Amino acid sequence: MANECSKLNPDCMMKNNIQCPAFDAGKNCWEYDWLPMFQGMPQQEKEQAKQFMTAKCPQCAAYREPMQKMIERIQAL
């Protein structure tokens, strides 16, 4: 079911009126390819986002195993 993550995550950025590319694509966070977004970020913003995902995603109720693989790919950028 698409966008299930926005319902499971009490801290979902959509609930704070922050646009989510996964939500906009009709996908769950663990289904979305985050790499293009990260590749286009300035380095400082990229490092902050990488830290956020590494710290927050595994603690989230919406976390699924595919997200760990995506985090590992993002960390390699």
Secondary structure as UniProt FT lines:
FT   TURN            2..3
FT   HELIX           4..8
FT   TURN            10..11
FT   HELIX           13..16
FT   HELIX           21..24
FT   TURN            25..26
FT   TURN            29..31
FT   HELIX           35..39
FT   HELIX           43..56
FT   HELIX           57..59
FT   TURN            61..62
FT   HELIX           65..75
//
